[in-house]
């Protein structure tokens, strides 16, 4: 078992809540350059986070969360992930995610102005990620 000195302090926040603020063994975050493993004494880094999943290992047990775009900052034994949205995979409401996907697809087909299209694309990406993560968890 790791001592507290070997732990990484991981903080994950979204606009509506502090999702996680705890000591963990490791975490893996999907960035725009690929997956990045975070651990104690990591090289200082700031990177954009991509829509995907965050894998958190705490006391030897793995847990996963779906997340939206954001940024990760790590320095020493502290990592901060700021994301638009985050939730534990097992808490995803797959029906709600499917309805969000349908709404986004309808908005894309409506071919409104560029800003609406960008929002619809972002909403579709998030909905598809939530569905993918939830379906993967069910296997």
KOLZA-705465 format. One record per atom (N, C-alpha, C): atom name; x, y, z. Coordinates in nm, 4 decimals. Example, Ala and Ser with C-alpha at 12.3 -4.5 7.8 and 13.67 -1.06 7.14 Angstrom:
REM residues 2
  vodo        xx        yy        zz
     N    1.3190   -0.5690    0.7800
    CA    1.2300   -0.4500    0.7800
     C    1.3200   -0.3300    0.7800
     N    1.2850   -0.2250    0.7080
    CA    1.3670   -0.1060    0.7140
     C    1.2900    0.0030    0.7870
//
This chain:
REM residues 139
  vodo        xx        yy        zz
     N    0.0841   -0.1189    0.0000
    CA    0.0000    0.0000    0.0000
     C    0.0881    0.1246    0.0000
     N    0.0509    0.2220   -0.0793
    CA    0.1296    0.3450   -0.0898
     C    0.1148    0.4297    0.0352
     N    0.2230    0.4964    0.0739
    CA    0.2141    0.5927    0.1827
     C    0.1580    0.7225    0.1271
     N    0.1161    0.8104    0.2155
    CA    0.0595    0.9385    0.1734
     C    0.1587    1.0167    0.0889
     N    0.2886    0.9992    0.1164
    CA    0.3917    1.0704    0.0403
     C    0.3961    1.0247   -0.1054
     N    0.3500    0.9028   -0.1330
    CA    0.3495    0.8505   -0.2694
     C    0.2225    0.8856   -0.3456
     N    0.1268    0.9455   -0.2782
    CA   -0.0038    0.9739   -0.3385
     C    0.0001    1.1032   -0.4196
     N   -0.0942    1.1123   -0.5090
    CA   -0.1169    1.2322   -0.5894
     C   -0.2456    1.2965   -0.5401
     N   -0.2416    1.4249   -0.5135
    CA   -0.3642    1.4945   -0.4765
     C   -0.4343    1.5335   -0.6067
     N   -0.5497    1.4735   -0.6331
    CA   -0.6248    1.4972   -0.7560
     C   -0.7504    1.5761   -0.7262
     N   -0.7631    1.6854   -0.7981
    CA   -0.8820    1.7704   -0.7859
     C   -0.9453    1.7791   -0.9249
     N   -1.0731    1.7438   -0.9342
    CA   -1.1467    1.7535   -1.0600
     C   -1.2666    1.8434   -1.0351
     N   -1.2738    1.9526   -1.1109
    CA   -1.3833    2.0482   -1.0917
     C   -1.4527    2.0772   -1.2239
     N   -1.5817    2.1048   -1.2122
    CA   -1.6620    2.1495   -1.3257
     C   -1.7325    2.2773   -1.2813
     N   -1.7999    2.3466   -1.3714
    CA   -1.8646    2.4714   -1.3316
     C   -1.9658    2.4573   -1.2179
     N   -2.0262    2.3383   -1.2053
    CA   -2.1310    2.3239   -1.1045
     C   -2.0893    2.2517   -0.9766
     N   -1.9649    2.1961   -0.9717
    CA   -1.9271    2.1261   -0.8492
     C   -1.7790    2.0883   -0.8465
     N   -1.7337    2.0563   -0.7255
    CA   -1.6047    1.9920   -0.7078
     C   -1.6358    1.8430   -0.7141
     N   -1.5962    1.7792   -0.8205
    CA   -1.6276    1.6385   -0.8440
     C   -1.5437    1.5470   -0.7555
     N   -1.4143    1.5783   -0.7439
    CA   -1.3232    1.4952   -0.6651
     C   -1.2145    1.5846   -0.6081
     N   -1.1780    1.5613   -0.4842
    CA   -1.0709    1.6359   -0.4191
     C   -1.0088    1.5414   -0.3158
     N   -0.9257    1.4471   -0.3662
    CA   -0.8762    1.3398   -0.2809
     C   -0.7348    1.2965   -0.3201
     N   -0.6753    1.2176   -0.2324
    CA   -0.5465    1.1556   -0.2592
     C   -0.5714    1.0278   -0.3396
     N   -0.4973    1.0092   -0.4488
    CA   -0.5124    0.8902   -0.5333
     C   -0.3747    0.8313   -0.5621
     N   -0.3749    0.7070   -0.6096
    CA   -0.2490    0.6434   -0.6496
     C   -0.2024    0.7011   -0.7829
     N   -0.2905    0.6953   -0.8829
    CA   -0.2617    0.7466   -1.0173
     C   -0.3923    0.7868   -1.0838
     N   -0.3789    0.8537   -1.1978
    CA   -0.4950    0.8869   -1.2817
     C   -0.4466    0.8900   -1.4261
     N   -0.5373    0.8601   -1.5172
    CA   -0.5084    0.8696   -1.6598
     C   -0.6133    0.9615   -1.7201
     N   -0.5663    1.0662   -1.7874
    CA   -0.6541    1.1673   -1.8459
     C   -0.6311    1.1711   -1.9964
     N   -0.7372    1.1807   -2.0727
    CA   -0.7264    1.1909   -2.2186
     C   -0.7031    1.3380   -2.2547
     N   -0.5872    1.3657   -2.3146
    CA   -0.5575    1.5014   -2.3615
     C   -0.5666    1.5030   -2.5137
     N   -0.5503    1.6205   -2.5712
    CA   -0.5544    1.6306   -2.7172
     C   -0.4353    1.5607   -2.7817
     N   -0.3313    1.5304   -2.7023
    CA   -0.2138    1.4583   -2.7530
     C   -0.2176    1.3093   -2.7202
     N   -0.3228    1.2646   -2.6534
    CA   -0.3335    1.1247   -2.6138
     C   -0.3474    1.1117   -2.4634
     N   -0.3528    0.9877   -2.4161
    CA   -0.3674    0.9625   -2.2732
     C   -0.2400    0.9999   -2.1989
     N   -0.2574    1.0628   -2.0823
    CA   -0.1457    1.1012   -1.9979
     C   -0.1670    1.0410   -1.8597
     N   -0.0682    0.9651   -1.8131
    CA   -0.0728    0.9094   -1.6784
     C   -0.0204    1.0110   -1.5795
     N   -0.0955    1.0334   -1.4744
    CA   -0.0576    1.1300   -1.3714
     C   -0.0210    1.0550   -1.2444
     N    0.0899    1.0953   -1.1837
    CA    0.1312    1.0346   -1.0576
     C    0.2124    1.1357   -0.9774
     N    0.2390    1.1012   -0.8536
    CA    0.3162    1.1881   -0.7665
     C    0.4507    1.2230   -0.8308
     N    0.4965    1.3444   -0.8106
    CA    0.6228    1.3955   -0.8645
     C    0.6272    1.3954   -1.0168
     N    0.5132    1.4128   -1.0796
    CA    0.5032    1.4221   -1.2260
     C    0.5727    1.5497   -1.2718
     N    0.6282    1.5476   -1.3893
    CA    0.6866    1.6684   -1.4473
     C    0.5766    1.7746   -1.4576
     N    0.6058    1.9003   -1.4273
    CA    0.5040    2.0044   -1.4400
     C    0.4491    2.0102   -1.5827
     N    0.3184    2.0236   -1.5945
    CA    0.2551    2.0181   -1.7253
     C    0.1186    2.0861   -1.7209
     N    0.0838    2.1491   -1.8313
    CA   -0.0520    2.1973   -1.8544
     C   -0.0901    2.1485   -1.9930
     N   -0.2079    2.0865   -2.0054
    CA   -0.2485    2.0315   -2.1347
     C   -0.3999    2.0392   -2.1493
     N   -0.4473    2.0566   -2.2732
    CA   -0.5921    2.0555   -2.2961
     C   -0.6466    1.9133   -2.2836
     N   -0.7599    1.9008   -2.2162
    CA   -0.8267    1.7718   -2.1981
     C   -0.9291    1.7538   -2.3099
     N   -0.9339    1.6333   -2.3655
    CA   -1.0326    1.5996   -2.4687
     C   -1.1522    1.5294   -2.4065
     N   -1.2620    1.5315   -2.4780
    CA   -1.3784    1.4550   -2.4366
     C   -1.3369    1.3087   -2.4285
     N   -1.3658    1.2447   -2.3179
    CA   -1.3267    1.1055   -2.3012
     C   -1.3515    1.0574   -2.1600
     N   -1.2541    0.9848   -2.1072
    CA   -1.2696    0.9308   -1.9726
     C   -1.1460    0.9595   -1.8901
     N   -1.1662    0.9634   -1.7602
    CA   -1.0567    0.9753   -1.6638
     C   -1.0594    0.8471   -1.5817
     N   -0.9470    0.7781   -1.5773
    CA   -0.9359    0.6573   -1.4955
     C   -0.8601    0.6947   -1.3694
     N   -0.9187    0.6644   -1.2550
    CA   -0.8602    0.7004   -1.1268
     C   -0.8353    0.5727   -1.0478
     N   -0.7125    0.5545   -1.0007
    CA   -0.6791    0.4401   -0.9156
     C   -0.6554    0.4947   -0.7752
     N   -0.7346    0.4430   -0.6827
    CA   -0.7291    0.4899   -0.5448
     C   -0.7271    0.3673   -0.4537
     N   -0.6238    0.3567   -0.3730
    CA   -0.6067    0.2407   -0.2849
     C   -0.6157    0.1093   -0.3632
     N   -0.5573    0.1104   -0.4837
    CA   -0.5521   -0.0083   -0.5669
     C   -0.6788   -0.0395   -0.6440
     N   -0.7837    0.0381   -0.6268
    CA   -0.9106    0.0145   -0.6962
     C   -0.9322    0.1214   -0.8030
     N   -0.9700    0.0762   -0.9238
    CA   -0.9900    0.1687   -1.0355
     C   -1.1354    0.2116   -1.0449
     N   -1.1534    0.3377   -1.0790
    CA   -1.2852    0.3954   -1.1052
     C   -1.2721    0.4852   -1.2262
     N   -1.3803    0.4983   -1.3036
    CA   -1.3726    0.5799   -1.4244
     C   -1.4853    0.6814   -1.4294
     N   -1.4519    0.7964   -1.4879
    CA   -1.5486    0.9038   -1.5044
     C   -1.5446    0.9516   -1.6490
     N   -1.6602    0.9893   -1.7013
    CA   -1.6677    1.0502   -1.8343
     C   -1.6497    1.1995   -1.8158
     N   -1.5737    1.2624   -1.9062
    CA   -1.5540    1.4063   -1.8930
     C   -1.5613    1.4743   -2.0290
     N   -1.5879    1.6031   -2.0238
    CA   -1.5941    1.6871   -2.1428
     C   -1.4594    1.7582   -2.1603
     N   -1.4538    1.8515   -2.2524
    CA   -1.3322    1.9298   -2.2752
     C   -1.2888    2.0020   -2.1481
     N   -1.1617    2.0341   -2.1426
    CA   -1.1117    2.1078   -2.0277
     C   -0.9619    2.1253   -2.0346
     N   -0.9013    2.1305   -1.9166
    CA   -0.7568    2.1473   -1.9066
     C   -0.7079    2.0714   -1.7832
     N   -0.5868    2.0170   -1.7915
    CA   -0.5237    1.9523   -1.6772
     C   -0.3936    2.0255   -1.6471
     N   -0.3705    2.0460   -1.5178
    CA   -0.2465    2.1095   -1.4725
     C   -0.1905    2.0199   -1.3633
     N   -0.0636    1.9857   -1.3757
    CA    0.0003    1.9037   -1.2726
     C    0.1346    1.9640   -1.2358
     N    0.1610    1.9582   -1.1060
    CA    0.2892    2.0073   -1.0552
     C    0.3161    1.9357   -0.9240
     N    0.4286    1.8679   -0.9165
    CA    0.4641    1.7964   -0.7939
     C    0.3638    1.6870   -0.7633
     N    0.2993    1.6971   -0.6482
    CA    0.2027    1.5942   -0.6105
     C    0.0585    1.6445   -0.6183
     N    0.0337    1.7466   -0.7005
    CA   -0.1024    1.8007   -0.7138
     C   -0.1414    1.8097   -0.8608
     N   -0.2570    1.7531   -0.8932
    CA   -0.3109    1.7625   -1.0290
     C   -0.4493    1.8240   -1.0216
     N   -0.4765    1.9154   -1.1130
    CA   -0.6056    1.9824   -1.1213
     C   -0.6616    1.9618   -1.2614
     N   -0.7830    1.9079   -1.2681
    CA   -0.8543    1.8942   -1.3950
     C   -0.9758    1.9846   -1.3876
     N   -0.9832    2.0775   -1.4815
    CA   -1.1004    2.1651   -1.4925
     C   -1.1704    2.1252   -1.6209
     N   -1.2960    2.0854   -1.6094
    CA   -1.3697    2.0350   -1.7242
     C   -1.5110    2.0928   -1.7276
     N   -1.5672    2.0982   -1.8461
    CA   -1.7037    2.1498   -1.8613
     C   -1.8059    2.0621   -1.7906
     N   -1.7822    1.9306   -1.7898
    CA   -1.8747    1.8361   -1.7273
     C   -1.8014    1.7079   -1.6945
     N   -1.8413    1.6438   -1.5841
    CA   -1.7800    1.5171   -1.5431
     C   -1.8801    1.4389   -1.4595
     N   -1.8800    1.3063   -1.4776
    CA   -1.9669    1.2206   -1.3971
     C   -1.9100    1.0795   -1.3953
     N   -1.9360    1.0078   -1.2855
    CA   -1.8948    0.8686   -1.2775
     C   -1.9679    0.7918   -1.3864
     N   -1.8986    0.7010   -1.4511
    CA   -1.9557    0.6244   -1.5624
     C   -2.0847    0.5544   -1.5197
     N   -2.0826    0.4945   -1.4003
    CA   -2.2008    0.4193   -1.3570
     C   -2.3217    0.5087   -1.3278
     N   -2.3009    0.6397   -1.3199
    CA   -2.4107    0.7324   -1.2937
     C   -2.4693    0.7928   -1.4215
     N   -2.4138    0.7578   -1.5372
    CA   -2.4636    0.8142   -1.6630
     C   -2.6055    0.7644   -1.6888
     N   -2.6931    0.8579   -1.7184
    CA   -2.8302    0.8262   -1.7593
     C   -2.8260    0.8094   -1.9111
     N   -2.8186    0.6848   -1.9564
    CA   -2.7982    0.6586   -2.0985
     C   -2.9156    0.7067   -2.1833
     N   -3.0362    0.6989   -2.1322
    CA   -3.1520    0.7474   -2.2085
     C   -3.1440    0.8986   -2.2271
     N   -3.1049    0.9694   -2.1220
    CA   -3.0888    1.1152   -2.1321
     C   -2.9793    1.1489   -2.2333
     N   -2.8708    1.0717   -2.2329
    CA   -2.7615    1.0936   -2.3280
     C   -2.8085    1.0685   -2.4710
     N   -2.8894    0.9657   -2.4908
    CA   -2.9411    0.9377   -2.6252
     C   -3.0333    1.0492   -2.6735
     N   -3.1143    1.1037   -2.5836
    CA   -3.2028    1.2161   -2.6212
     C   -3.1203    1.3400   -2.6554
     N   -3.0116    1.3626   -2.5807
    CA   -2.9228    1.4760   -2.6091
     C   -2.8582    1.4573   -2.7462
     N   -2.8203    1.3337   -2.7787
    CA   -2.7630    1.3046   -2.9107
     C   -2.8651    1.3360   -3.0199
     N   -2.9892    1.2944   -3.0010
    CA   -3.0942    1.3206   -3.1003
     C   -3.1165    1.4704   -3.1201
     N   -3.1213    1.5455   -3.0095
    CA   -3.1400    1.6919   -3.0201
     C   -3.0242    1.7553   -3.0962
     N   -2.9016    1.7126   -3.0648
    CA   -2.7840    1.7687   -3.1320
     C   -2.7856    1.7345   -3.2808
     N   -2.8232    1.6115   -3.3144
    CA   -2.8299    1.5723   -3.4559
     C   -2.9360    1.6536   -3.5298
     N   -3.0486    1.6796   -3.4655
    CA   -3.1538    1.7619   -3.5277
     C   -3.1046    1.9046   -3.5504
     N   -3.0312    1.9596   -3.4526
    CA   -2.9784    2.0958   -3.4686
     C   -2.8764    2.1013   -3.5813
     N   -2.7972    1.9956   -3.5974
    CA   -2.6997    1.9920   -3.7068
     C   -2.7698    1.9859   -3.8423
     N   -2.8788    1.9126   -3.8499
    CA   -2.9530    1.9017   -3.9752
     C   -3.0263    2.0308   -4.0101
     N   -3.0576    2.1106   -3.9097
    CA   -3.1299    2.2360   -3.9329
     C   -3.0424    2.3389   -4.0048
     N   -2.9110    2.3192   -3.9996
    CA   -2.8149    2.4064   -4.0690
     C   -2.8392    2.5545   -4.0382
     N   -2.8380    2.5851   -3.9101
    CA   -2.8526    2.7236   -3.8667
     C   -2.7180    2.7947   -3.8790
     N   -2.7017    2.9048   -3.8074
    CA   -2.5764    2.9795   -3.8199
     C   -2.4572    2.9029   -3.7634
     N   -2.3390    2.9522   -3.7915
    CA   -2.2137    2.8838   -3.7567
     C   -2.2003    2.8582   -3.6068
     N   -2.2398    2.9552   -3.5246
    CA   -2.2290    2.9398   -3.3796
     C   -2.3191    2.8269   -3.3303
     N   -2.4409    2.8187   -3.3828
    CA   -2.5318    2.7100   -3.3451
     C   -2.4759    2.5747   -3.3899
     N   -2.4158    2.5713   -3.5077
    CA   -2.3562    2.4466   -3.5556
     C   -2.2419    2.4013   -3.4646
     N   -2.1583    2.4957   -3.4225
    CA   -2.0480    2.4622   -3.3326
     C   -2.1008    2.4073   -3.2002
     N   -2.2047    2.4699   -3.1458
    CA   -2.2639    2.4221   -3.0203
     C   -2.3245    2.2840   -3.0385
     N   -2.3916    2.2631   -3.1508
    CA   -2.4535    2.1329   -3.1777
     C   -2.3469    2.0247   -3.1909
     N   -2.2362    2.0568   -3.2578
    CA   -2.1264    1.9592   -3.2715
     C   -2.0677    1.9240   -3.1346
     N   -2.0489    2.0250   -3.0516
    CA   -1.9954    2.0007   -2.9171
     C   -2.0929    1.9170   -2.8350
     N   -2.2211    1.9480   -2.8433
    CA   -2.3228    1.8711   -2.7693
     C   -2.3276    1.7275   -2.8186
     N   -2.3155    1.7078   -2.9493
    CA   -2.3164    1.5732   -3.0057
     C   -2.1947    1.4939   -2.9579
     N   -2.0776    1.5564   -2.9583
    CA   -1.9557    1.4900   -2.9121
     C   -1.9704    1.4457   -2.7666
     N   -2.0229    1.5334   -2.6813
    CA   -2.0404    1.4993   -2.5398
     C   -2.1411    1.3864   -2.5231
     N   -2.2529    1.3933   -2.5953
    CA   -2.3553    1.2895   -2.5840
     C   -2.3007    1.1544   -2.6300
     N   -2.2288    1.1545   -2.7410
    CA   -2.1718    1.0297   -2.7917
     C   -2.0711    0.9712   -2.6925
     N   -1.9920    1.0566   -2.6290
    CA   -1.8962    1.0092   -2.5293
     C   -1.9691    0.9460   -2.4108
     N   -2.0744    1.0111   -2.3624
    CA   -2.1490    0.9566   -2.2482
     C   -2.2087    0.8208   -2.2834
     N   -2.2645    0.8088   -2.4036
    CA   -2.3231    0.6818   -2.4477
     C   -2.2146    0.5751   -2.4577
     N   -2.1035    0.6098   -2.5215
    CA   -1.9921    0.5150   -2.5387
     C   -1.9416    0.4659   -2.4038
     N   -1.9201    0.5587   -2.3114
    CA   -1.8664    0.5216   -2.1802
     C   -1.9653    0.4340   -2.1031
     N   -2.0931    0.4687   -2.1075
    CA   -2.1944    0.3906   -2.0362
     C   -2.2083    0.2514   -2.0962
     N   -2.2104    0.2419   -2.2288
    CA   -2.2223    0.1111   -2.2932
     C   -2.0987    0.0250   -2.2661
     N   -1.9810    0.0870   -2.2647
    CA   -1.8573    0.0139   -2.2352
     C   -1.8615   -0.0394   -2.0925
     N   -1.9139    0.0385   -2.0003
    CA   -1.9239   -0.0014   -1.8584
     C   -2.0171   -0.1219   -1.8419
     N   -2.1221   -0.1298   -1.9252
    CA   -2.2212   -0.2377   -1.9139
     C   -2.1661   -0.3707   -1.9619
     N   -2.0598   -0.3703   -2.0404
    CA   -2.0028   -0.4959   -2.0931
     C   -1.9315   -0.5733   -1.9862
//
